[in-house]
């Protein structure tokens, strides 16, 4: 039987209504709830708004700006509503900012300035982002004063983090192909930037759920909240109790790494240490042999992952679907059958890495008009991620280049149905006569 490389190596909106005008023109509080808005100086910059229920004494809310890598503001806003209600935050999420957006710093200045003119927000500014949105949020925080930044799915390098003069909370999935960016700071915490707070989930490359976001956002908001909107001492006490329960639950399920990370983060916030000696709890967990064993397993899984990545990166540059199909099948089979949780997570990260590398190489082929390599790569990409919207988009590009108009339209329709929403790119790379053949519900162009 033919051995695969894996087996051998086994021995990563449309402008909406807005009822609010400038603060100087309107002394009443804007209504609570969600709606759409657009920057007054740039009407094409659309964003989503959520105002929580609040009392009259809480007249100026802290502002949280959320960035989704695909410009899906409504989706991003929905995941932060729970946090907004709990911590009394106003949340805005851009429908315009997305991966590769030119001069996003200026666009963020524009968005924040527009919100401050129209809505009851104070000086406190928080940022949040996922994947490419995380990178934008971190870059902005390195150049502007903010109270804190919450990110998931990506992290800046140590030099960039040291330029940020406020806390950075990272909530990363251990099955995320970008997991290593945060994991490196776990093994030598003394060398990590002093403003970094890290927690992990078991998730792949996707937004965490609302509860996880709300819980970790507490590190930022509860430590620095000031003024009339500051959460009560009772809520701080409740938060600490919930964190203690999370630590105990993690320990009982033998997830000592997560227990240690929560204790480590709590120990660094003086307000929380009034409730309990978290530093002592952290030290107790980290001195346990089970914690040290878990760290060793994680470290070995990362070494294994990096070796596989290196070989797969080379193979993706030259091999076709005939070589890759059994390789991918083996990867999936090993993932399903693995009983070692850290090894299984490494296998999931490797598959995710192959997906993002396939995207990168296909995108390069489009930019360089290298359609022969694109034709070789697309079957691999499709076998890896058969419902990926970018894969369908690249299929449309190839079909159009080959003069296959019907196939191009069909692929574009599948791309949009699966979540592709970069209309600016689509209109730049395809003629209007082709885009007009898409169903009316898909032509938001």
C-alpha positions as CSV (number, residue, x, y, z in Angstrom):
1,X,0.0,0.0,0.0
2,X,1.3,3.5,-0.9
3,X,2.4,5.4,2.1
4,X,1.3,9.1,2.4
5,X,3.6,11.8,3.5
6,X,1.5,12.2,6.6
7,X,1.9,8.5,7.5
8,X,5.6,8.7,7.1
9,X,6.0,11.9,9.2
10,X,3.6,10.5,11.9
11,X,6.3,7.9,13.1
12,X,-2.5,23.7,11.8
13,X,-25.7,47.3,4.1
14,X,-27.2,49.4,2.7
15,X,-27.3,52.8,4.5
16,X,-29.9,52.5,7.3
17,X,-32.0,54.8,9.3
18,X,-30.6,56.7,12.3
19,X,-32.8,58.6,14.7
20,X,-29.8,60.3,16.4
21,X,-28.3,63.6,15.6
22,X,-25.3,65.4,17.1
23,X,-25.1,65.7,20.8
24,X,-25.3,69.5,20.6
25,X,-28.6,69.2,18.7
26,X,-30.3,66.5,20.8
27,X,-30.4,66.4,24.5
28,X,-32.5,63.3,24.8
29,X,-31.0,59.8,25.0
30,X,-31.1,57.8,21.7
31,X,-33.3,54.7,21.9
32,X,-31.8,51.4,23.0
33,X,-31.4,48.5,20.6
34,X,-29.7,47.8,17.3
35,X,-29.9,49.7,14.0
36,X,-27.7,50.7,11.0
37,X,-25.9,54.0,10.4
38,X,-23.4,55.6,8.0
39,X,-20.6,58.1,8.4
40,X,-21.8,61.6,7.7
41,X,-18.6,62.5,5.9
42,X,-18.5,59.2,3.9
43,X,-21.9,57.8,3.3
44,X,-20.5,54.6,1.9
45,X,-19.0,53.7,5.2
46,X,-21.9,51.7,6.8
47,X,-21.8,50.4,10.3
48,X,-24.1,48.7,12.9
49,X,-25.0,50.2,16.3
50,X,-26.1,48.6,19.5
51,X,-27.1,50.7,22.6
52,X,-28.0,48.8,25.7
53,X,-30.7,49.7,28.2
54,X,-29.3,52.2,30.5
55,X,-30.3,54.7,33.2
56,X,-30.3,58.5,32.8
57,X,-27.3,58.8,35.2
58,X,-25.2,56.7,32.7
59,X,-25.2,59.4,30.1
60,X,-21.9,58.7,28.3
61,X,-21.2,55.0,27.6
62,X,-17.8,53.5,26.9
63,X,-17.5,52.7,23.2
64,X,-16.5,49.3,21.8
65,X,-15.5,49.2,18.1
66,X,-15.7,45.7,16.6
67,X,-14.0,44.6,13.3
68,X,-15.0,41.6,11.4
69,X,-12.5,40.4,8.7
70,X,-15.3,40.1,6.1
71,X,-17.1,43.3,6.9
72,X,-20.0,41.5,8.4
73,X,-21.0,44.1,10.9
74,X,-24.4,42.5,11.9
75,X,-22.8,39.2,12.6
76,X,-20.0,40.7,14.8
77,X,-22.5,43.0,16.6
78,X,-24.7,40.1,17.6
79,X,-21.9,38.3,19.3
80,X,-21.2,41.4,21.5
81,X,-24.7,42.3,22.6
82,X,-24.5,40.2,25.8
83,X,-21.3,42.0,26.8
84,X,-22.8,45.4,25.9
85,X,-25.8,44.7,28.2
86,X,-23.7,43.4,31.0
87,X,-21.0,46.0,31.0
88,X,-23.0,49.0,29.8
89,X,-21.0,49.5,26.5
90,X,-22.1,51.0,23.2
91,X,-21.0,48.7,20.4
92,X,-20.4,49.6,16.8
93,X,-19.3,47.2,14.0
94,X,-18.3,48.3,10.6
95,X,-19.8,46.8,7.4
96,X,-17.0,48.4,5.4
97,X,-13.7,47.6,7.1
98,X,-12.5,44.1,6.1
99,X,-9.3,42.2,5.2
100,X,-7.0,44.2,2.9
101,X,-8.9,47.4,3.3
102,X,-6.7,50.3,2.1
103,X,-5.8,52.9,4.8
104,X,-8.0,51.3,7.5
105,X,-6.4,53.6,10.1
106,X,-8.1,56.6,8.5
107,X,-11.3,54.7,8.1
108,X,-11.4,53.8,11.8
109,X,-10.7,57.4,12.7
110,X,-13.6,58.4,10.5
111,X,-15.9,55.8,12.1
112,X,-15.0,56.6,15.7
113,X,-15.3,60.4,15.0
114,X,-18.7,59.9,13.5
115,X,-20.0,57.8,16.4
116,X,-18.7,60.4,19.0
117,X,-20.6,63.2,17.2
118,X,-23.9,61.3,17.1
119,X,-24.1,59.1,20.2
120,X,-23.8,59.3,24.0
121,X,-20.3,58.0,24.4
122,X,-17.5,59.2,26.6
123,X,-13.7,59.1,26.2
124,X,-13.3,55.4,27.1
125,X,-12.6,53.4,23.9
126,X,-12.2,49.7,23.5
127,X,-11.4,47.7,20.3
128,X,-12.2,44.1,19.3
129,X,-11.5,42.1,16.2
130,X,-11.3,38.6,14.8
131,X,-8.6,37.3,12.4
132,X,-7.7,40.1,10.0
133,X,-10.0,42.3,12.1
134,X,-7.9,41.5,15.1
135,X,-4.7,42.6,13.3
136,X,-6.4,45.9,12.3
137,X,-7.6,46.5,15.9
138,X,-4.1,45.8,17.3
139,X,-2.4,48.1,14.7
140,X,-4.8,50.9,15.6
141,X,-4.3,50.4,19.3
142,X,-0.5,50.8,18.7
143,X,-1.1,54.3,17.3
144,X,-3.9,55.6,19.5
145,X,-4.8,55.7,23.2
146,X,-7.4,53.0,24.0
147,X,-8.5,51.5,27.2
148,X,-8.0,47.9,26.0
149,X,-8.1,45.6,23.0
150,X,-9.9,42.2,22.7
151,X,-8.8,39.9,19.9
152,X,-9.3,36.4,18.6
153,X,-7.9,34.4,15.7
154,X,-4.7,36.4,15.3
155,X,-2.1,38.3,17.3
156,X,0.6,40.8,16.7
157,X,4.3,40.1,17.1
158,X,6.0,41.1,20.4
159,X,7.3,44.5,19.0
160,X,3.8,45.5,18.0
161,X,2.4,44.4,21.3
162,X,4.9,46.5,23.2
163,X,3.8,49.6,21.3
164,X,0.3,49.2,22.8
165,X,0.1,51.0,26.1
166,X,-3.1,49.2,27.4
167,X,-4.2,45.6,28.0
168,X,-4.6,43.1,25.2
169,X,-6.9,40.2,25.8
170,X,-6.5,37.2,23.5
171,X,-9.2,34.4,23.3
172,X,-7.8,31.9,20.8
173,X,-9.1,28.5,19.7
174,X,-6.6,25.6,20.2
175,X,-7.7,24.2,16.8
176,X,-7.2,27.5,15.1
177,X,-4.3,27.6,12.5
178,X,-3.1,30.9,14.1
179,X,-3.0,29.3,17.6
180,X,0.8,29.3,17.7
181,X,0.9,33.1,17.6
182,X,-0.5,33.2,21.2
183,X,0.7,29.8,22.4
184,X,4.3,30.8,22.3
185,X,3.8,33.1,25.3
186,X,2.5,30.3,27.4
187,X,5.7,28.4,27.8
188,X,7.8,31.4,29.1
189,X,5.3,33.8,30.7
190,X,8.0,36.0,32.1
191,X,9.1,36.9,28.5
192,X,5.6,37.7,27.4
193,X,4.6,41.4,27.0
194,X,3.2,42.7,30.3
195,X,-0.1,43.9,28.8
196,X,-1.1,40.4,27.5
197,X,-3.9,38.4,28.9
198,X,-4.5,34.9,27.2
199,X,-7.2,32.3,27.4
200,X,-7.9,29.4,25.1
201,X,-11.0,27.6,23.8
202,X,-11.2,24.3,21.8
203,X,-12.5,26.1,18.7
204,X,-11.2,26.4,15.1
205,X,-10.9,29.7,13.2
206,X,-14.2,31.3,14.0
207,X,-15.7,34.0,16.3
208,X,-16.0,32.7,19.9
209,X,-19.5,32.5,21.3
210,X,-21.1,35.4,23.2
211,X,-20.6,33.9,26.7
212,X,-16.9,33.4,26.1
213,X,-16.5,36.9,24.7
214,X,-18.4,38.5,27.6
215,X,-16.4,36.6,30.2
216,X,-13.0,37.5,28.8
217,X,-14.0,41.1,28.0
218,X,-14.4,41.5,31.7
219,X,-10.7,41.6,32.1
220,X,-10.7,44.9,30.2
221,X,-13.9,46.6,31.3
222,X,-14.0,45.7,35.0
223,X,-10.3,46.7,35.6
224,X,-10.6,50.1,34.0
225,X,-14.2,51.2,34.2
226,X,-14.8,54.6,35.7
227,X,-17.5,57.2,36.1
228,X,-21.3,56.7,36.4
229,X,-21.4,53.7,34.1
230,X,-18.9,51.7,36.1
231,X,-20.3,48.2,37.1
232,X,-21.1,47.9,40.7
233,X,-18.9,46.3,43.4
234,X,-21.6,43.6,43.6
235,X,-21.0,42.8,39.9
236,X,-17.2,42.6,40.4
237,X,-17.8,40.2,43.2
238,X,-20.1,38.1,41.1
239,X,-17.6,38.1,38.2
240,X,-14.8,36.8,40.6
241,X,-17.1,34.1,41.9
242,X,-17.8,33.0,38.3
243,X,-14.1,32.9,37.5
244,X,-13.4,30.8,40.6
245,X,-16.1,28.4,39.4
246,X,-14.5,28.3,36.0
247,X,-11.1,27.5,37.5
248,X,-12.6,24.7,39.7
249,X,-14.5,23.3,36.7
250,X,-11.4,23.3,34.5
251,X,-9.4,21.5,37.2
252,X,-12.0,18.9,37.7
253,X,-12.1,18.2,34.0
254,X,-8.3,18.0,34.0
255,X,-7.9,21.1,31.9
256,X,-5.1,22.5,34.1
257,X,-3.8,24.8,31.5
258,X,-7.1,26.7,31.2
259,X,-7.4,26.8,35.0
260,X,-3.9,28.3,35.3
261,X,-4.5,30.9,32.6
262,X,-7.7,32.2,34.2
263,X,-6.0,32.3,37.6
264,X,-3.0,34.0,36.1
265,X,-5.1,36.7,34.5
266,X,-7.2,37.3,37.6
267,X,-4.0,37.6,39.7
268,X,-2.8,40.6,37.7
269,X,-5.8,42.8,38.5
270,X,-5.7,44.4,41.9
271,X,-9.5,44.9,42.0
272,X,-10.0,41.2,41.7
273,X,-7.4,40.3,44.3
274,X,-9.4,42.1,46.9
275,X,-11.9,39.2,46.5
276,X,-9.3,36.3,46.6
277,X,-5.6,35.6,46.5
278,X,-5.4,34.5,42.9
279,X,-1.7,34.6,42.7
280,X,-1.5,31.9,45.3
281,X,-4.1,29.9,43.4
282,X,-2.1,30.3,40.2
283,X,1.1,29.1,41.8
284,X,-0.6,26.1,43.3
285,X,-2.0,25.0,39.9
286,X,1.3,25.6,38.0
287,X,3.3,23.6,40.5
288,X,1.1,20.6,40.0
289,X,2.7,17.8,37.9
290,X,-0.5,17.5,35.8
291,X,-0.1,21.1,34.7
292,X,3.5,20.6,33.7
293,X,2.6,17.4,31.8
294,X,-0.1,19.3,29.9
295,X,2.4,22.0,28.9
296,X,4.8,19.3,27.6
297,X,2.1,17.7,25.6
298,X,1.1,21.0,24.1
299,X,4.8,21.8,23.2
300,X,5.2,18.4,21.5
301,X,2.0,18.8,19.5
302,X,3.3,22.2,18.2
303,X,6.7,20.7,17.2
304,X,4.8,18.0,15.3
305,X,2.5,20.5,13.7
306,X,5.4,22.7,12.5
307,X,7.2,19.7,10.9
308,X,4.1,18.7,9.0
309,X,3.4,22.3,7.9
310,X,6.9,22.6,6.4
311,X,6.5,19.5,4.3
312,X,2.9,20.3,3.2
313,X,3.9,23.9,2.2
314,X,6.5,22.4,-0.2
315,X,4.0,19.8,-1.5
316,X,1.3,22.4,-2.1
317,X,3.6,24.3,-4.5
318,X,4.0,21.3,-6.8
319,X,1.7,18.3,-6.3
320,X,-1.8,17.9,-7.8
321,X,-5.1,16.4,-6.5
322,X,-3.9,12.8,-7.3
323,X,-1.2,13.2,-4.7
324,X,-3.3,15.3,-2.2
325,X,-6.5,13.3,-2.1
326,X,-5.1,10.3,-0.2
327,X,-3.0,12.7,2.0
328,X,-6.1,14.7,3.0
329,X,-8.1,11.5,3.6
330,X,-5.3,10.3,5.9
331,X,-5.2,13.6,7.8
332,X,-9.0,13.5,8.3
333,X,-8.9,9.8,9.4
334,X,-6.1,10.5,11.9
335,X,-8.0,13.4,13.3
336,X,-11.1,11.4,13.9
337,X,-9.3,8.5,15.4
338,X,-6.8,10.3,17.6
339,X,-7.4,9.8,21.4
340,X,-4.7,12.3,22.4
341,X,-6.5,15.7,22.7
342,X,-3.4,17.7,22.0
343,X,-2.4,15.6,19.0
344,X,-6.0,15.9,17.6
345,X,-6.0,19.7,18.0
346,X,-2.6,19.8,16.1
347,X,-4.2,17.8,13.3
348,X,-7.1,20.2,13.1
349,X,-4.7,23.2,13.0
350,X,-2.8,21.5,10.1
351,X,-6.0,21.1,8.1
352,X,-6.9,24.8,8.8
353,X,-3.3,25.8,7.8
354,X,-3.7,23.9,4.5
355,X,-7.0,25.8,3.9
356,X,-5.5,29.2,4.5
357,X,-2.4,28.4,2.4
358,X,-4.6,27.2,-0.4
359,X,-6.4,30.5,-0.3
360,X,-3.2,32.5,-0.3
361,X,-1.7,30.6,-3.2
362,X,-4.9,30.8,-5.3
363,X,-5.2,34.5,-4.6
364,X,-1.6,35.0,-5.7
365,X,-2.3,33.1,-8.9
366,X,-5.2,35.5,-9.7
367,X,-3.0,38.5,-9.0
368,X,-0.2,37.1,-11.2
369,X,-2.6,35.7,-13.8
370,X,-1.0,32.3,-13.3
371,X,-4.1,30.3,-14.3
372,X,-2.2,27.0,-14.9
373,X,-1.3,26.8,-11.2
374,X,-4.7,28.0,-10.2
375,X,-6.2,25.1,-12.2
376,X,-3.9,22.7,-10.3
377,X,-4.7,24.2,-6.9
378,X,-8.5,24.6,-7.0
379,X,-9.3,20.8,-6.9
380,X,-7.1,20.5,-3.8
381,X,-8.8,23.6,-2.2
382,X,-12.2,22.2,-3.0
383,X,-11.4,18.8,-1.6
384,X,-10.2,20.4,1.6
385,X,-13.1,22.9,2.0
386,X,-15.9,22.0,-0.3
387,X,-18.2,24.9,0.8
388,X,-15.6,27.7,1.1
389,X,-16.9,30.9,-0.5
390,X,-13.4,32.0,-1.6
391,X,-12.8,28.7,-3.3
392,X,-16.0,29.2,-5.4
393,X,-14.9,32.7,-6.2
394,X,-11.6,31.6,-7.5
395,X,-13.4,28.9,-9.6
396,X,-15.5,31.7,-11.1
397,X,-12.3,33.6,-11.9
398,X,-10.8,30.6,-13.7
399,X,-14.0,29.9,-15.6
400,X,-14.3,33.5,-16.8
401,X,-10.6,33.4,-17.9
402,X,-11.4,30.3,-19.9
403,X,-14.4,31.9,-21.5
404,X,-16.9,29.7,-19.6
405,X,-19.5,32.4,-18.8
406,X,-22.3,30.1,-17.5
407,X,-19.8,28.3,-15.2
408,X,-18.5,31.6,-14.0
409,X,-22.0,32.8,-13.0
410,X,-22.8,29.5,-11.3
411,X,-19.6,29.6,-9.3
412,X,-20.2,33.3,-8.3
413,X,-23.7,32.4,-7.2
414,X,-22.3,29.5,-5.0
415,X,-19.7,31.8,-3.6
416,X,-22.3,34.4,-2.5
417,X,-24.6,31.7,-1.2
418,X,-21.8,30.4,1.0
419,X,-20.9,33.8,2.4
420,X,-18.8,35.8,0.0
421,X,-19.5,39.5,0.4
422,X,-16.6,41.4,-1.0
423,X,-18.7,43.2,-3.6
424,X,-15.9,45.8,-4.3
425,X,-13.6,43.0,-5.5
426,X,-16.3,41.3,-7.5
427,X,-17.2,44.4,-9.4
428,X,-13.5,45.1,-10.1
429,X,-12.8,41.7,-11.4
430,X,-16.0,40.8,-13.3
431,X,-17.9,42.8,-15.9
432,X,-21.3,44.2,-15.1
433,X,-23.0,42.1,-17.8
434,X,-21.9,38.9,-16.0
435,X,-22.9,40.1,-12.6
436,X,-26.4,41.1,-13.8
437,X,-27.0,37.4,-14.4
438,X,-26.9,36.7,-10.7
439,X,-30.3,36.4,-9.0
440,X,-31.7,39.7,-7.9
441,X,-31.3,38.8,-4.2
442,X,-27.5,38.3,-4.8
443,X,-26.8,41.6,-6.7
444,X,-26.1,43.9,-3.8
445,X,-23.7,45.8,-6.0
